[in-house]
Amino acid sequence: MSQKITKEQLEAFDASFAAQRANRVAMNAVTNNGLLASAIQRGAVENDVHEYSICLKQGDICNQKQSGRCWMFAALNTLRYQVMRKCSLKTFELSQAYLFFWDKLEKSNYFLESILETLEEPTGGRLVSYLLTSPVGDGGQWDMLCSLIEKYGVVPKTAYPESKSSSASREMDATLTEKLREDACILRKLHGEGQTLDALRTRKAEMLNEVYRLLCICLGEPPKTFTFEYRDADDHFHRETGLTPKRFFEKYVGVDLSDYVSLINAPTADKPYGRSYTVRYLGNVKEGRSVRYLNLPIEELKKAAIAQMQDGQPVWFGCDVGKCSERDSGIMDLDIRSLEDLLDTRFTMTKAERLDYGQSLMTHAMVFQGVNLDENGKPNRWRVENSWGKEPGKDGYYLMTDRWFDEYMYQVVVNKKYLTPEQLAAYNAEPIALEPWDPMGSLAKAL
């Protein structure tokens, strides 16, 4: 058989296409309406009902706009739950922009430290090339969010509101990325000239000072103290002055973040269940907690998430939001489209194969605010709070079928009290370190 595409093959392809009437029908539909729109199945939209046997109440839907801060929005949406209860508020929002500022600064330091740790690696090698890919991107992980809060606290959105660059981060990110790649180049050159590590870290401090200045220009100076004013559900006015961000978290959120653990489902041969994992060169706060996961069968993730919601608490999770989902209706359903029928082809990879071959990974973080349990106590659909505003889905809420959960859910964060003693021991055991490019090292950042 020829290595190239031959004229005879092309003629055979043409004949095969023309022989099937369905090919022309599909071509006309797709060329006029687009591939995904042409494959929508009305039946799935009609059958997926936004009603749930467990349904938590939450404040107004948030909007991350043109930024990859879903992981922050999702995490702060779980934490604002505590503020709303303590202060008797119908809605409330913590400042995502505040943590965004510190995340950018800490990621800059983490990146430059990673450059210093890899000075002997070739610039064109896989590791350094990977580090240079996205020095200060918007994405993140639950443990990275915890590190930021433990160091910097949180503030209400009124104390540090959105800016143009927090809501639409592309220009700021591009500028910071160019500056950090330049800084990496300088540090590696200085190393080649024989400068000591102490001298390089002195230069790094100057670089970080410049990053801080750029962040202040783009996002505004973060508050050191602020006044918290609000009116509760009974119309009583409250004011507290001189709060620091860490004091605000302690008093009004009051969650012990160390109680929460990440459970993942990665059914690949290289990641046995019942083991903990971390990822090399993945983090933001250098002295903060390392990213750590416990890999479990998918049913164990469901069990823990349901238990937490039964106790009245929402659940942060990470998934591959772009697969088998429809943005306008907010439906995440394996049957939402029938591309196989439209294209007369089959997609046969398993979840493990999709991970191994780069077809799927975690892309987006959201919050479970409910689940529907059938007469046997089994889940069949999940209520999802998104951070894309009120327009998509049902007033900003998405619906995830349980079959979708099986295929494209990768991570839930739950209180460790919902783990068995054996699972908790496995989580606390020395983690297996994954390479930075492993799919479990992906960051939630979908817009």
N, C-alpha and C positions, 0 to 999 in steps of 0.2 A: 504493500500500500504506500502511496506517495506521501512524502513529508509535507508537501504543499497542498493548498486548495487548488484543484484542477478545474479546467473548463467543464469537463464531463460531470464533475461533482456538482458544480453550480447549476448545470442544466437539470440534474436529478433533483436538486433542492427545489428549483422552480416548479418542476412537474409535481413533486410531492405536495407543495403548498397549494397549487391550483386544483389538485384533485379533491380537496376537502372544502365543501361549501362553508363549513363552520369557521375556517381560517379567514375567509373574506368578511364574514359577519363580525368576527372578533376584531379584525383590522379596522373596519369602519367605526366600531364602537370606541376602540382605544385611541385611534388617531384624532377623534373628535372630542373625547371626554377625558382622556388620560387613563393610564393603566389601572390604578387603584380604584378610581371612581367607577369604572366600568365593571369592577368585580364585586361591588357591594351587594350583599344578600339582604333583601328586605326582611326576610323571616327572622334573621338574627336580631335586627333592630327592634322588631315587634316583640320578640320573646324575652329580651333582656329588660326586666322591670326594675326600676330603682326603688325597691322596697326591701327591708331587712329586718330580721327578727331581733338582732342586736344593732342599735343605731345610736351612736353618741352624738351629743349636741356640741357644736363648735361655733366659733365666731365667724365673721365675714371671710369669704375666700380672698386669698392674697394673690399678688401678681408679680412674678419675678421679672417680667418684661423681657428685654433683649439682653439677658445675662444668664450665665450658667450656674446660678446659685440655688438650684432646686434642693440640694442637700441641706443648705442653711434654712431655707424656707420650711422644709419638711420638719427639721429638728426644732426650730423655733415655734412651729405650729403645735408640736407635741408639748413644748414647755409652756407656751402661753396658756394652755389649758389650766395650769396650776394658778396663774395670776388671775384668770377670769373667775375661778372658784373662790379664791381667797378674798378678792375685792368685790365679788358679786357684780361682774361686768357681763353685758350681753356680747360684747366683742372687744378685742384688744389685739395689738400687734407689737411684737418686739422688733427692734431695729436690726434688719438684716445688713444694712449698709455699715453699721458699726463693726460687726464681726468681719465683714468683707474687707474693711480697711486693715484690720490686724492680720487677717489671713494673707493678704497680699504682702505685707511686710514680713511676716513669718515665713511664707513660702520663698521669698527672696533670700532670706538668710539660709533656709534649708537648702535651696539650690546652690548657693555659693559654697556652703559647707560640703555639699556633695561633690562639687568641682574640686575642692581642696583634698577630699578623700580619694579622688581618682586622678591625681596629677600624673601618676605613672602609667595610666591607661592611654592608649592611642586616641587621638581626637576623632579619627574615623572609625574607631571600634564600636561595637554595638552598644556598650554601656554608656559611653560619653555621648554618642549620637542620640541615644534615648533620652538622656538627661537634658539635652539641648532642644528636644522636640517641643516641650511646653513648660518652660521654667516657672511660670506663674499663672497658669490657667485658672478658670473660675471653678472647676469641679472639685469635689471633695468627698470625704467619707465621714461616717459617724464619729469615729475616734478622733479625727482631726478637729471636728466641731467641739468635742469635749475638751480637747487640749486648749482651744481658744477661750472657751468659757472659764475654765479653771484658772487661766492666767489673766484674762481681761474682764470677766464678768459679762453682763448684758445690760442694755438700756431700752427703755420704751422707744418706739419709733418717733414719738414727738421730741425726744431728746437728741436724736441724730437722724433726721429724715433723709429720704432718697435724694440723690443728685443725678444729673444727667449721666455721669460716668458709672454710677452704680446700676442705674436702670438700663443703660446701653453701654456695655463694658468693652466693646470691641476696640475702640480707638485707644483707650487707656491700656488695655492688655497688650496691644501691638507695640505701643511705646515702651512699656516696661519690659517686654520680651526682648526688644532690640537692645535696650540698655543692659539687661542682664547677660545676654549673649556676648555683648562687648566686654562686660566685666569678667566673664569667664575667660575670654580670650586674653585679657590683660593679666589675669592671675596665672594662667598657664605660661604665658610669655615670661613673666617675672620669675616663675619657678625655673624655667629653662635657663634664666640668667643667673641662677644660684641663690636667689633670695630665700631666707628662712621662712618656716611656717609662721612664726610670730610676726614677721614683717608682712607676710601675705594677709594675716588676719587684721593687722592694723590697716592695711589698704582696704580690706573688706568692710571695716567699720565706716570708712569714708564713703564707700559705695552704698551702704545701707542708709547713711544719712541723706544721700541724694534720692534714694528710693522713697524715704519718708517724706521728703519735701515734695516729690512728685505726687505722692498719694494725698497729701494735704491739699495741694492745688486742685486735684481732680475730685476728691471726695469731701473735702472739708476737714478741719481739725476735730478729732474725736474728743468728746467731753471727759473731763476728769471727775467733775461732780455735776449734779443736775437736780432740778425740782420735779417731783412726781405729783401731778394733779389729776384727779379723776372724779367723776360723779357716778355713784353706784346705782344698782337697779332700783333702789328706793329713793333715788334723787338726792342722796346725801353727798355733799362735797367733801373731798379729802385732799390734803396737801402734806407733802413731806419734803423738806429742803435738805440740801447738802448731802444727798445720796451719792455714793460712789457706785460704779457699775458692779463691782463685786458684792457690795453690801446689798444692792438691789436684788441680785440673784439669790443671795442667801435668804433674804427676808420674804421676797414676793414669789420666787419660784421654788426654792427650798428643796430641790431634787438632788439626791446624791448620785451624780453621774457614774460613779464607780459601780453602782448596782446594775448598770445596763450593759448587756453583752450583745455582740453581733453573731447571729447564726446564718450560715450560708448553705446553699444547696449547689454543689458542684459535683455532678455524678461522673467525673472523669477518672480514668484509671490511675492517674498520678496523684489523686487526692483521696485517700481512704476516708470513709466516714468515721466519726468519733475521734478526730484529731484536730488540733488547733493549728492555725496558719498565720503567718505574717508575710509582709511583702517588703523586700529590700528597696531602699531609697524611696519609700512612699510615706509622706508625712508633711507637716507644716511647722509646728512648734518643735524645735530641735530637742528641747529637754522634756517635751510632752510625752504623752502615752503613745506607744506604738499601735499601729493598726493590727487588730487581732480578730480572727474569725474562728468559729467552731463549725466544722462541716458536718451536716446531718441530713438524713433522708427528708424529702420534701414534706412528708406528713408530720414530722416533728416541728418544722417551722410553722405549719398551720396550727398545730396543737398549742404551741406557746403563744402565738398571736391571738388566738381565740380566747385563751385563758386571761390574757391581759385586758382584752376588751370587755370580757365578762365582768372584770373588776372595775370597769369604768374608765380605763386608760387607753388612749390612742397608741398606734404602733407605727414607728418609722420603718420604711422598707425601701429596697432598691430593686429595680427590674429593668427589662429591655423594652421600654415603652413604645418604641416604634414598630414592634412586630405585631401583626394581626390586631391592630387597633385603629379606631376611626376617631379623629380629633373632634369633629363637630358634634357627634352624638355622645362622645366620651365613653365608647364601648370598647372593651378589651376582651375579645372573644375569638377563639380559633376559627369560628365559622362566620366572622363578620364579612369576609370576602371569600370568593371562590376563584382564586387565581388558577387553580389546577384545572377547573372546568373551562374557564375562559381561554386559557392558553393550551389546553390539552397536554398538560405535562404533570409531573409529580415531584413533590419535594419530600424527600424521605429521610433526611438526617435526624438523628435523635438529639436530645438536649446535650448529651455529652459530646457528640460529634460536632454540633454547632459551636460549642465552646472551643474544641480542639482546632477547628478549621476557620476560626475567625468570623463565623456567621452570626454570633450573638454574644453579648456580655451585658453587664449592668450599665445603663445609660442615664437613668433618671431615678430620683428619690421622691417619694410621696408619703402619704399618711393613711393608714387604715382607720376609718371612723365607724366601721360597722361590718357585719357579716350576716348572711342569711343562712340559718341552719334548717335543714329539712326535718321531716318527722322522725328521722333516725339520728338526729343531732349532727349530721354531716354538712359541711359547707357546700353551697352551690354557687354563691356569688358574694362578692366583697365590695364594700362601699369605700371609695377612694377619694380622699381630699387632695386635689391637685393645687398647683401654684401658678396657673396660667390665666387667672382672671375668671370672671363669672360666665363668659360666653360659651366656652367649650363644655360639653356634657350637660348635666342637669344642674344649672346654677353653679357650675364650676366643679361639680362632683362627677367622678368617673365610676363606671361599673366594670368590675373584673370578674369574669367567670372562673370557676374553680379549675376547669381544664386549662385555662390560660395561666393560672397560678402555677400549675404543674410544669409548664414548658418554659416560661419566661420570667419567673420570680427567682431571684438569686440571694436576697438578704432580708432579714428582719432583725430589728433591735428590740429586745425585751428585757424586763427585769430578771435578774438571775434566779429569783425565787421560783420562776416557772421551769427551771431546768431540774433534771434529776440529779442526785449526788454524783452519779457516774458522768453525766454530761458536764457538770460544773468542774469536776476534777480534770476532765479532758480539756476543757477550755483553759484552765489554769496551768496545764502542763507546758513544758518548753515547746514553743511553736515551731513548725517547719517553715523555713524561710523560702518564699517563692521569688522567682526572678521579677524584676520591675515590669516586664512586658507580659507577665502572666495575665490571663483574662480576669482573674480575681483581684488584680491590681487596678482595675478600671475605676474611674471616678464618675460619680453622678454629676451630670452637667447639662442635660438636655434642655433646650429652650422651648 
